[in-house]
Amino acid sequence: MATAHQTVAIADEGQHSISLDQRACKWDKPIELAGLPGLEYTATGVDDVQFNKSRDQGYAVGTVSNDDRYFLRYEGTSTLKDGVPLYLEGAWHYTGGTGKLRGLTGGGTYTAKPTPDGGMSFEIEGTHEFTPTH
């Protein structure tokens, strides 16, 4: 999946804008769920930016090595300089999964800082468990 990005300016103050982003991501150090390593995920989110601060929320859909998928939701804030993120932080929680990941629950926190190549490096912490489904 290619990266998609659309920004719409709002004609009030503080260089206010709303952005919709979608990007494919890979783990530097894969997560492990149900004994299966995470391969990649797609993050889709909305950023409400004003006065070099952003409120961010969105979803991620990831795949593990047997092609089962996990789903999560995130919400956080960003600090920007000249429209470029300097620091992100927030919380996330699993909303479900398929196959061996069915009944996945849990959550945690994240922080992120820019990398020299223009990307972002995330530190993600959290817990998970599997709740039986009917």
C-alpha positions in Angstrom: 0.0 0.0 0.0 1.3 3.4 -0.9 1.3 6.4 1.5 -1.8 8.6 1.1 -2.1 12.1 2.6 -4.7 14.8 2.2 -4.8 18.1 4.1 -7.5 20.7 4.2 -6.8 24.2 5.6 -9.3 25.8 7.9 -9.6 29.6 7.5 -9.3 30.5 11.2 -6.1 31.1 13.1 -2.9 29.3 14.0 -2.4 27.6 10.6 -5.3 25.3 11.4 -5.7 22.2 9.3 -7.2 18.7 9.3 -5.2 15.9 7.6 -6.1 12.3 6.7 -3.1 10.0 6.4 -2.6 6.4 5.6 0.8 4.7 5.5 2.2 1.2 5.4 4.6 0.5 8.3 7.1 -2.3 9.2 8.3 -3.2 12.7 12.0 -2.6 13.5 11.6 -5.2 16.3 8.4 -7.2 15.6 5.7 -7.6 18.2 4.6 -11.1 19.0 1.0 -12.1 19.5 -0.1 -15.7 20.2 3.5 -16.8 19.5 3.4 -15.2 16.0 5.7 -12.3 15.0 4.1 -9.2 13.6 5.1 -8.5 9.9 3.6 -5.1 8.9 0.7 -2.8 9.6 -1.2 0.0 8.0 -2.0 3.1 10.0 -4.9 5.4 9.1 -5.4 8.5 11.0 -6.8 12.1 11.3 -4.7 14.9 12.6 -6.2 18.2 13.8 -3.3 20.7 13.7 -3.3 24.3 15.1 -0.6 26.4 16.7 2.1 23.7 16.2 0.1 21.2 18.3 -1.9 18.3 16.9 -4.6 16.0 18.2 -4.3 12.6 16.5 -6.6 9.6 16.3 -6.8 6.6 14.1 -6.6 2.9 13.5 -4.1 0.3 12.6 -4.5 -3.1 11.0 -1.6 -5.4 11.2 -0.6 -8.9 10.0 1.3 -11.6 11.8 3.3 -14.4 10.2 0.3 -16.8 9.5 -1.6 -13.9 7.9 -4.0 -13.4 10.8 -4.8 -9.8 11.4 -5.0 -7.6 14.6 -6.9 -4.3 14.9 -6.2 -1.3 17.2 -7.2 2.3 17.8 -4.9 5.1 18.9 -5.3 8.6 20.2 -2.6 11.1 21.1 -1.0 14.5 20.6 1.9 15.8 18.6 4.3 18.8 18.9 5.3 20.3 15.6 7.8 22.9 14.3 7.1 24.4 10.9 4.6 21.6 10.2 7.1 18.8 11.0 6.4 16.5 14.0 9.0 16.8 16.8 7.4 14.5 19.3 4.3 12.3 19.5 2.7 10.6 22.5 -0.5 8.8 23.2 -2.4 5.6 24.0 -3.6 2.7 22.0 -5.8 -0.3 22.5 -6.6 -3.5 20.6 -10.1 -3.7 19.1 -9.9 -7.3 17.9 -8.3 -9.8 15.5 -8.9 -12.7 13.2 -7.9 -16.4 13.5 -5.6 -17.1 16.4 -5.9 -13.4 17.3 -9.7 -13.5 17.8 -10.6 -12.1 21.2 -7.4 -9.9 21.4 -7.7 -7.2 24.0 -5.2 -4.9 25.8 -3.4 -1.7 25.2 -0.7 0.7 26.2 1.2 3.9 25.3 3.4 5.2 22.6 6.0 7.9 22.0 7.8 8.8 18.7 10.6 11.1 17.5 11.8 11.9 14.0 14.6 9.9 12.4 17.4 11.5 10.2 15.8 9.9 7.1 12.5 11.8 7.6 10.7 8.9 9.2 9.5 8.4 12.8 10.9 6.0 15.4 8.2 4.7 17.8 8.6 3.3 21.3 5.5 1.2 22.1 4.6 -0.4 25.4 1.6 -2.4 26.4 0.0 -5.6 27.3 -2.4 -8.0 25.6 -4.6 -11.0 26.4 -7.1 -13.1 24.6 -10.7 -13.1 25.8 -12.7 -16.1 24.6 -15.3 -15.1 21.9 -18.6 -16.8 21.3 
